[in-house]
Amino acid sequence: MKRILLDSGILSDYVNRRRGVPEKLRSHVQLGIRIGTCIPVLAEIAAGIEASTSRDRNMVALIAALQTISVWPFDQSCAFRYGQLFAELRRKGRPMQVVDMMVASVALSIGDCRVVTTDSDLLAIEGLDVEIW
């Protein structure tokens, strides 16, 4: 694992400096691991901020945090990977949120990546390296 992709709950903790997330990530960076998130997570966080009562303060904190991590795109290869995941999960009768499948698609497409999350939903995707914090 040379990359960590932050899911929305962990990115929120990073932005708001909660639960020791910034310190955990700092130790990973010292090991040469690249930290980032992806466009679908950023969209989810931005939507939450727009709906919040402290929009301006939260947006400033998000933009500042984004200066310290990578933001990986949801590109054409991710779209095709998403299609595969969607069909596979549907065959298994395992529904999943669109954003979660998009996050998994990005992580699988960029390779050598662990998704750090606060829930177990992504564990249903075979071949995806997931860690729950």
N, CA, C and O atoms as a DFTB+ gen file, in Angstrom:
532 C
 N C O
     1  1       0.840      -1.181       0.000
     2  2       0.000       0.000       0.000
     3  2       0.882       1.241       0.000
     4  3       1.676       1.456       0.916
     5  1       0.732       2.044      -1.030
     6  2       1.464       3.299      -1.104
     7  2       0.555       4.502      -1.113
     8  3       1.010       5.646      -1.130
     9  1      -0.760       4.227      -1.101
    10  2      -1.738       5.313      -1.080
    11  2      -2.834       4.991      -0.075
    12  3      -3.195       3.833       0.135
    13  1      -3.350       6.043       0.536
    14  2      -4.540       5.927       1.379
    15  2      -5.564       6.898       0.819
    16  3      -5.294       8.088       0.655
    17  1      -6.753       6.364       0.527
    18  2      -7.865       7.179       0.045
    19  2      -8.840       7.360       1.203
    20  3      -9.359       6.383       1.744
    21  1      -9.083       8.595       1.576
    22  2      -9.972       8.911       2.690
    23  2     -11.419       8.940       2.221
    24  3     -11.771       9.700       1.319
    25  1     -12.255       8.113       2.836
    26  2     -13.691       8.149       2.588
    27  2     -14.260       9.364       3.331
    28  3     -13.541      10.022       4.083
    29  1     -15.529       9.657       3.125
    30  2     -16.102      10.914       3.622
    31  2     -16.021      11.102       5.138
    32  3     -15.699      12.197       5.600
    33  1     -16.302      10.069       5.913
    34  2     -16.243      10.212       7.366
    35  2     -14.844      10.534       7.859
    36  3     -14.667      11.370       8.745
    37  1     -13.850       9.868       7.284
    38  2     -12.459      10.106       7.682
    39  2     -11.981      11.464       7.167
    40  3     -11.262      12.171       7.872
    41  1     -12.369      11.833       5.954
    42  2     -11.991      13.155       5.451
    43  2     -12.579      14.241       6.348
    44  3     -11.910      15.229       6.650
    45  1     -13.805      14.063       6.767
    46  2     -14.428      15.023       7.677
    47  2     -13.648      15.119       8.989
    48  3     -13.429      16.211       9.513
    49  1     -13.234      13.968       9.511
    50  2     -12.428      13.973      10.737
    51  2     -11.078      14.656      10.505
    52  3     -10.573      15.345      11.391
    53  1     -10.500      14.469       9.331
    54  2      -9.227      15.113       9.010
    55  2      -9.404      16.631       8.936
    56  3      -8.631      17.384       9.529
    57  1     -10.411      17.063       8.214
    58  2     -10.673      18.505       8.044
    59  2     -10.924      19.171       9.395
    60  3     -10.453      20.279       9.650
    61  1     -11.669      18.484      10.251
    62  2     -12.050      19.059      11.549
    63  2     -11.130      18.653      12.696
    64  3     -11.403      18.950      13.859
    65  1     -10.038      17.970      12.356
    66  2      -9.009      17.594      13.329
    67  2      -9.606      16.822      14.506
    68  3      -9.401      17.175      15.668
    69  1     -10.355      15.755      14.178
    70  2     -11.018      14.936      15.194
    71  2     -10.448      13.529      15.224
    72  3      -9.823      13.066      14.271
    73  1     -10.682      12.865      16.346
    74  2     -10.416      11.438      16.547
    75  2      -8.981      11.016      16.246
    76  3      -8.727       9.843      15.969
    77  1      -8.045      11.955      16.297
    78  2      -6.649      11.624      16.063
    79  2      -6.307      11.320      14.616
    80  3      -5.220      10.822      14.323
    81  1      -7.229      11.619      13.707
    82  2      -7.001      11.302      12.293
    83  2      -5.794      12.046      11.714
    84  3      -4.980      11.418      11.038
    85  1      -5.639      13.360      11.947
    86  2      -4.456      14.030      11.384
    87  2      -3.141      13.404      11.859
    88  3      -2.188      13.290      11.088
    89  1      -3.097      13.006      13.115
    90  2      -1.873      12.405      13.653
    91  2      -1.617      11.027      13.022
    92  3      -0.479      10.707      12.679
    93  1      -2.661      10.219      12.871
    94  2      -2.511       8.911      12.224
    95  2      -1.997       9.083      10.803
    96  3      -1.095       8.369      10.366
    97  1      -2.574      10.031      10.096
    98  2      -2.168      10.238       8.711
    99  2      -0.745      10.760       8.614
   100  3      -0.007      10.389       7.701
   101  1      -0.361      11.608       9.539
   102  2       1.009      12.126       9.551
   103  2       2.009      10.977       9.670
   104  3       3.050      10.990       9.013
   105  1       1.701       9.989      10.499
   106  2       2.617       8.854      10.649
   107  2       2.706       8.043       9.357
   108  3       3.764       7.497       9.043
   109  1       1.619       7.962       8.615
   110  2       1.644       7.267       7.321
   111  2       2.481       8.034       6.295
   112  3       3.231       7.437       5.524
   113  1       2.343       9.364       6.295
   114  2       3.126      10.193       5.380
   115  2       4.616      10.012       5.655
   116  3       5.419       9.966       4.724
   117  1       4.983       9.909       6.922
   118  2       6.387       9.701       7.281
   119  2       6.925       8.384       6.751
   120  3       8.136       8.225       6.593
   121  1       6.035       7.438       6.473
   122  2       6.426       6.154       5.893
   123  2       6.435       6.196       4.367
   124  3       6.705       5.186       3.717
   125  1       6.141       7.363       3.797
   126  2       6.158       7.517       2.349
   127  2       4.835       7.194       1.668
   128  3       4.782       7.032       0.449
   129  1       3.776       7.102       2.450
   130  2       2.459       6.792       1.899
   131  2       1.765       8.090       1.498
   132  3       1.736       9.059       2.257
   133  1       1.213       8.088       0.301
   134  2       0.519       9.268      -0.219
   135  2      -0.925       9.262       0.279
   136  3      -1.613       8.245       0.183
   137  1      -1.380      10.383       0.805
   138  2      -2.722      10.520       1.359
   139  2      -3.576      11.329       0.398
   140  3      -3.127      12.331      -0.158
   141  1      -4.814      10.885       0.209
   142  2      -5.704      11.631      -0.665
   143  2      -7.149      11.235      -0.473
   144  3      -7.495      10.437       0.398
   145  1      -7.972      11.813      -1.307
   146  2      -9.385      11.464      -1.385
   147  2      -9.731      11.457      -2.854
   148  3      -8.835      11.466      -3.698
   149  1     -10.994      11.441      -3.177
   150  2     -11.375      11.425      -4.585
   151  2     -12.563      12.355      -4.814
   152  3     -13.231      12.784      -3.873
   153  1     -12.803      12.650      -6.062
   154  2     -13.859      13.580      -6.429
   155  2     -15.226      13.187      -5.867
   156  3     -15.936      14.064      -5.375
   157  1     -15.636      11.905      -5.913
   158  2     -16.945      11.581      -5.325
   159  2     -17.038      11.918      -3.833
   160  3     -18.080      12.385      -3.373
   161  1     -15.973      11.689      -3.080
   162  2     -15.974      12.031      -1.649
   163  2     -16.020      13.544      -1.488
   164  3     -16.750      14.062      -0.643
   165  1     -15.245      14.244      -2.293
   166  2     -15.246      15.704      -2.220
   167  2     -16.648      16.249      -2.503
   168  3     -17.097      17.181      -1.835
   169  1     -17.334      15.677      -3.478
   170  2     -18.698      16.118      -3.792
   171  2     -19.636      15.878      -2.610
   172  3     -20.474      16.721      -2.290
   173  1     -19.488      14.722      -1.968
   174  2     -20.339      14.398      -0.813
   175  2     -20.090      15.374       0.341
   176  3     -21.032      15.846       0.977
   177  1     -18.831      15.667       0.600
   178  2     -18.467      16.605       1.678
   179  2     -18.954      18.020       1.338
   180  3     -19.501      18.713       2.196
   181  1     -18.752      18.448       0.080
   182  2     -19.191      19.786      -0.333
   183  2     -20.705      19.928      -0.181
   184  3     -21.188      20.981       0.237
   185  1     -21.450      18.886      -0.514
   186  2     -22.906      18.937      -0.355
   187  2     -23.287      19.110       1.107
   188  3     -24.188      19.883       1.432
   189  1     -22.608      18.396       1.980
   190  2     -22.874      18.538       3.406
   191  2     -22.554      19.927       3.915
   192  3     -23.288      20.480       4.735
   193  1     -21.461      20.490       3.432
   194  2     -21.073      21.842       3.854
   195  2     -22.094      22.866       3.374
   196  3     -22.464      23.770       4.122
   197  1     -22.545      22.731       2.144
   198  2     -23.530      23.671       1.605
   199  2     -24.820      23.660       2.414
   200  3     -25.517      24.671       2.490
   201  1     -25.139      22.519       3.019
   202  2     -26.365      22.396       3.805
   203  2     -26.162      22.759       5.274
   204  3     -27.116      22.750       6.052
   205  1     -24.928      23.078       5.656
   206  2     -24.650      23.331       7.072
   207  2     -24.943      24.774       7.461
   208  3     -25.019      25.663       6.613
   209  1     -25.103      24.980       8.746
   210  2     -25.362      26.334       9.252
   211  2     -24.085      27.161       9.347
   212  3     -24.144      28.384       9.468
   213  1     -22.943      26.505       9.293
   214  2     -21.663      27.229       9.332
   215  2     -20.895      26.989       8.031
   216  3     -19.722      26.618       8.045
   217  1     -21.574      27.207       6.920
   218  2     -21.062      26.930       5.592
   219  2     -19.702      27.580       5.331
   220  3     -18.765      26.895       4.921
   221  1     -19.581      28.874       5.559
   222  2     -18.356      29.584       5.205
   223  2     -17.146      29.053       5.977
   224  3     -16.092      28.805       5.392
   225  1     -17.299      28.882       7.283
   226  2     -16.199      28.370       8.098
   227  2     -15.808      26.954       7.666
   228  3     -14.625      26.634       7.553
   229  1     -16.814      26.114       7.427
   230  2     -16.538      24.737       7.016
   231  2     -15.872      24.668       5.647
   232  3     -14.998      23.830       5.429
   233  1     -16.273      25.535       4.726
   234  2     -15.680      25.542       3.392
   235  2     -14.220      25.975       3.455
   236  3     -13.376      25.413       2.758
   237  1     -13.921      26.961       4.276
   238  2     -12.529      27.405       4.449
   239  2     -11.679      26.253       4.989
   240  3     -10.565      26.028       4.515
   241  1     -12.195      25.529       5.970
   242  2     -11.452      24.396       6.546
   243  2     -11.236      23.295       5.512
   244  3     -10.155      22.711       5.447
   245  1     -12.251      23.011       4.708
   246  2     -12.112      21.986       3.671
   247  2     -11.063      22.385       2.648
   248  3     -10.187      21.587       2.312
   249  1     -11.142      23.593       2.159
   250  2     -10.184      24.056       1.145
   251  2      -8.769      24.033       1.694
   252  3      -7.840      23.664       0.975
   253  1      -8.582      24.416       2.945
   254  2      -7.252      24.362       3.564
   255  2      -6.753      22.921       3.648
   256  3      -5.589      22.652       3.354
   257  1      -7.616      22.004       4.044
   258  2      -7.213      20.593       4.159
   259  2      -6.864      20.005       2.801
   260  3      -5.953      19.182       2.702
   261  1      -7.569      20.408       1.762
   262  2      -7.303      19.871       0.422
   263  2      -5.931      20.277      -0.109
   264  3      -5.401      19.647      -1.024
   265  1      -5.360      21.334       0.470
   266  2      -4.021      21.754       0.061
   267  2      -2.944      20.780       0.539
   268  3      -1.807      20.823       0.071
   269  1      -3.313      19.900       1.478
   270  2      -2.320      19.011       2.088
   271  2      -2.429      17.563       1.623
   272  3      -1.624      16.722       2.022
   273  1      -3.430      17.262       0.773
   274  2      -3.626      15.889       0.300
   275  2      -3.886      15.888      -1.203
   276  3      -4.140      16.932      -1.803
   277  1      -3.818      14.701      -1.798
   278  2      -4.152      14.549      -3.217
   279  2      -5.664      14.417      -3.373
   280  3      -6.362      13.998      -2.450
   281  1      -6.152      14.779      -4.546
   282  2      -7.553      14.540      -4.893
   283  2      -7.540      13.795      -6.223
   284  3      -7.232      14.362      -7.271
   285  1      -7.881      12.511      -6.154
   286  2      -7.853      11.680      -7.353
   287  2      -9.164      11.811      -8.117
   288  3     -10.235      11.892      -7.516
   289  1      -9.076      11.832      -9.457
   290  2     -10.276      12.036     -10.279
   291  2     -11.127      10.778     -10.409
   292  3     -10.672       9.666     -10.141
   293  1     -12.349      10.982     -10.819
   294  2     -13.215       9.895     -11.258
   295  2     -13.209      10.002     -12.772
   296  3     -13.955      10.792     -13.352
   297  1     -12.357       9.197     -13.414
   298  2     -12.160       9.314     -14.850
   299  2     -12.804       8.143     -15.601
   300  3     -13.596       7.386     -15.039
   301  1     -12.451       8.014     -16.864
   302  2     -13.062       6.994     -17.715
   303  2     -12.801       5.581     -17.203
   304  3     -13.708       4.748     -17.201
   305  1     -11.575       5.304     -16.771
   306  2     -11.289       3.954     -16.256
   307  2     -12.098       3.679     -14.986
   308  3     -12.526       2.548     -14.757
   309  1     -12.307       4.703     -14.167
   310  2     -13.140       4.557     -12.969
   311  2     -14.588       4.271     -13.348
   312  3     -15.263       3.476     -12.695
   313  1     -15.058       4.921     -14.402
   314  2     -16.439       4.715     -14.835
   315  2     -16.662       3.263     -15.268
   316  3     -17.682       2.661     -14.933
   317  1     -15.709       2.707     -16.011
   318  2     -15.840       1.315     -16.430
   319  2     -15.723       0.358     -15.246
   320  3     -16.433      -0.646     -15.185
   321  1     -14.829       0.668     -14.307
   322  2     -14.706      -0.151     -13.097
   323  2     -15.992      -0.076     -12.285
   324  3     -16.439      -1.081     -11.732
   325  1     -16.588       1.110     -12.213
   326  2     -17.866       1.286     -11.525
   327  2     -18.925       0.369     -12.138
   328  3     -19.665      -0.303     -11.420
   329  1     -18.990       0.349     -13.451
   330  2     -19.960      -0.511     -14.130
   331  2     -19.783      -1.976     -13.754
   332  3     -20.764      -2.688     -13.538
   333  1     -18.538      -2.425     -13.677
   334  2     -18.260      -3.812     -13.281
   335  2     -18.709      -4.072     -11.846
   336  3     -19.347      -5.085     -11.560
   337  1     -18.371      -3.146     -10.945
   338  2     -18.755      -3.303      -9.544
   339  2     -20.275      -3.300      -9.377
   340  3     -20.827      -4.109      -8.632
   341  1     -20.931      -2.397     -10.066
   342  2     -22.383      -2.312      -9.986
   343  2     -23.019      -3.644     -10.386
   344  3     -23.887      -4.167      -9.687
   345  1     -22.573      -4.183     -11.525
   346  2     -23.141      -5.449     -12.017
   347  2     -22.831      -6.604     -11.069
   348  3     -23.691      -7.445     -10.807
   349  1     -21.602      -6.642     -10.556
   350  2     -21.201      -7.716      -9.641
   351  2     -22.016      -7.678      -8.346
   352  3     -22.508      -8.708      -7.887
   353  1     -22.153      -6.505      -7.773
   354  2     -22.919      -6.371      -6.530
   355  2     -24.403      -6.652      -6.754
   356  3     -25.074      -7.210      -5.886
   357  1     -24.896      -6.270      -7.895
   358  2     -26.306      -6.541      -8.211
   359  2     -26.553      -8.040      -8.315
   360  3     -27.555      -8.544      -7.807
   361  1     -25.626      -8.764      -8.985
   362  2     -25.753     -10.226      -9.091
   363  2     -25.755     -10.882      -7.717
   364  3     -26.448     -11.875      -7.498
   365  1     -24.983     -10.327      -6.799
   366  2     -24.891     -10.869      -5.441
   367  2     -26.061     -10.442      -4.561
   368  3     -26.208     -10.928      -3.440
   369  1     -26.885      -9.542      -5.062
   370  2     -27.986      -9.036      -4.250
   371  2     -27.511      -8.136      -3.131
   372  3     -28.154      -8.045      -2.085
   373  1     -26.380      -7.465      -3.346
   374  2     -25.770      -6.605      -2.324
   375  2     -25.854      -5.146      -2.749
   376  3     -24.948      -4.651      -3.420
   377  1     -26.923      -4.445      -2.372
   378  2     -27.024      -3.032      -2.754
   379  2     -25.947      -2.201      -2.049
   380  3     -25.507      -2.523      -0.945
   381  1     -25.546      -1.138      -2.717
   382  2     -24.542      -0.246      -2.143
   383  2     -24.792       1.158      -2.679
   384  3     -25.279       1.330      -3.797
   385  1     -24.458       2.147      -1.879
   386  2     -24.627       3.534      -2.301
   387  2     -23.731       3.820      -3.507
   388  3     -22.625       3.290      -3.614
   389  1     -24.222       4.657      -4.401
   390  2     -23.479       5.024      -5.600
   391  2     -22.116       5.603      -5.230
   392  3     -21.105       5.230      -5.825
   393  1     -22.080       6.505      -4.262
   394  2     -20.814       7.137      -3.880
   395  2     -19.808       6.084      -3.399
   396  3     -18.626       6.166      -3.734
   397  1     -20.260       5.108      -2.626
   398  2     -19.335       4.069      -2.158
   399  2     -18.752       3.271      -3.322
   400  3     -17.561       2.958      -3.325
   401  1     -19.580       2.943      -4.304
   402  2     -19.065       2.222      -5.474
   403  2     -18.103       3.091      -6.276
   404  3     -17.138       2.583      -6.849
   405  1     -18.357       4.387      -6.321
   406  2     -17.452       5.300      -7.023
   407  2     -16.108       5.391      -6.296
   408  3     -15.056       5.390      -6.935
   409  1     -16.141       5.467      -4.984
   410  2     -14.906       5.501      -4.187
   411  2     -14.100       4.230      -4.436
   412  3     -12.893       4.292      -4.670
   413  1     -14.763       3.086      -4.384
   414  2     -14.088       1.812      -4.629
   415  2     -13.502       1.779      -6.037
   416  3     -12.396       1.276      -6.238
   417  1     -14.233       2.310      -7.005
   418  2     -13.757       2.333      -8.388
   419  2     -12.478       3.151      -8.530
   420  3     -11.553       2.751      -9.237
   421  1     -12.431       4.283      -7.862
   422  2     -11.223       5.113      -7.907
   423  2     -10.054       4.361      -7.278
   424  3      -8.975       4.285      -7.866
   425  1     -10.263       3.811      -6.097
   426  2      -9.180       3.102      -5.398
   427  2      -8.661       1.934      -6.226
   428  3      -7.450       1.745      -6.331
   429  1      -9.545       1.159      -6.806
   430  2      -9.127       0.021      -7.617
   431  2      -8.439       0.468      -8.904
   432  3      -7.511      -0.191      -9.373
   433  1      -8.885       1.573      -9.472
   434  2      -8.293       2.072     -10.715
   435  2      -6.896       2.637     -10.510
   436  3      -6.016       2.417     -11.342
   437  1      -6.675       3.363      -9.416
   438  2      -5.335       3.934      -9.205
   439  2      -4.368       2.887      -8.681
   440  3      -3.156       3.029      -8.837
   441  1      -4.889       1.843      -8.063
   442  2      -4.060       0.732      -7.600
   443  2      -3.202       1.065      -6.395
   444  3      -2.976       2.230      -6.065
   445  1      -2.731       0.013      -5.748
   446  2      -1.852       0.143      -4.587
   447  2      -2.427       1.124      -3.570
   448  3      -1.735       2.020      -3.087
   449  1      -3.716       0.932      -3.254
   450  2      -4.454       1.911      -2.478
   451  2      -5.327       1.235      -1.435
   452  3      -5.988       0.234      -1.710
   453  1      -5.319       1.795      -0.239
   454  2      -6.213       1.362       0.839
   455  2      -7.240       2.466       1.080
   456  3      -6.890       3.642       1.176
   457  1      -8.496       2.076       1.175
   458  2      -9.549       3.031       1.514
   459  2      -9.718       3.001       3.028
   460  3      -9.917       1.939       3.619
   461  1      -9.637       4.165       3.643
   462  2      -9.858       4.286       5.084
   463  2     -11.234       4.895       5.274
   464  3     -11.551       5.945       4.716
   465  1     -12.046       4.216       6.073
   466  2     -13.443       4.587       6.227
   467  2     -13.874       4.420       7.676
   468  3     -13.114       3.927       8.510
   469  1     -15.098       4.834       7.964
   470  2     -15.636       4.679       9.318
   471  2     -16.707       3.593       9.387
   472  3     -17.233       3.304      10.462
   473  1     -17.032       2.989       8.235
   474  2     -18.072       1.953       8.242
   475  2     -17.610       0.733       7.449
   476  3     -16.552       0.750       6.820
   477  1     -18.407      -0.311       7.487
   478  2     -18.001      -1.591       6.889
   479  2     -18.569      -1.829       5.494
   480  3     -18.347      -2.901       4.933
   481  1     -19.284      -0.885       4.919
   482  2     -19.931      -1.098       3.623
   483  2     -18.958      -1.547       2.531
   484  3     -19.273      -2.445       1.750
   485  1     -17.792      -0.931       2.476
   486  2     -16.844      -1.227       1.397
   487  2     -16.190      -2.602       1.515
   488  3     -15.553      -3.069       0.571
   489  1     -16.341      -3.243       2.654
   490  2     -15.783      -4.592       2.822
   491  2     -16.435      -5.600       1.875
   492  3     -15.881      -6.675       1.646
   493  1     -17.589      -5.271       1.329
   494  2     -18.302      -6.169       0.418
   495  2     -17.653      -6.249      -0.963
   496  3     -18.023      -7.100      -1.772
   497  1     -16.705      -5.384      -1.232
   498  2     -16.090      -5.354      -2.563
   499  2     -14.800      -6.164      -2.557
   500  3     -13.817      -5.806      -1.907
   501  1     -14.835      -7.256      -3.295
   502  2     -13.677      -8.159      -3.373
   503  2     -12.487      -7.414      -3.996
   504  3     -12.628      -6.666      -4.964
   505  1     -11.334      -7.645      -3.413
   506  2     -10.104      -7.060      -3.940
   507  2      -9.820      -5.647      -3.492
   508  3      -8.766      -5.097      -3.812
   509  1     -10.744      -5.043      -2.754
   510  2     -10.542      -3.687      -2.265
   511  2      -9.915      -3.750      -0.875
   512  3     -10.415      -4.439       0.014
   513  1      -8.824      -3.029      -0.703
   514  2      -8.139      -2.959       0.586
   515  2      -8.841      -1.880       1.420
   516  3      -8.812      -0.699       1.072
   517  1      -9.467      -2.296       2.516
   518  2     -10.260      -1.384       3.341
   519  2      -9.779      -1.462       4.791
   520  3      -9.511      -2.541       5.319
   521  1      -9.680      -0.303       5.408
   522  2      -9.364      -0.241       6.835
   523  2     -10.392       0.659       7.506
   524  3     -10.676       1.759       7.033
   525  1     -10.939       0.182       8.605
   526  2     -11.957       0.950       9.332
   527  2     -11.292       1.607      10.537
   528  3     -10.666       0.935      11.356
   529  1     -11.437       2.941      10.637
   530  2     -10.881       3.692      11.772
   531  2     -12.001       4.131      12.663
   532  3     -11.761       4.780      13.681
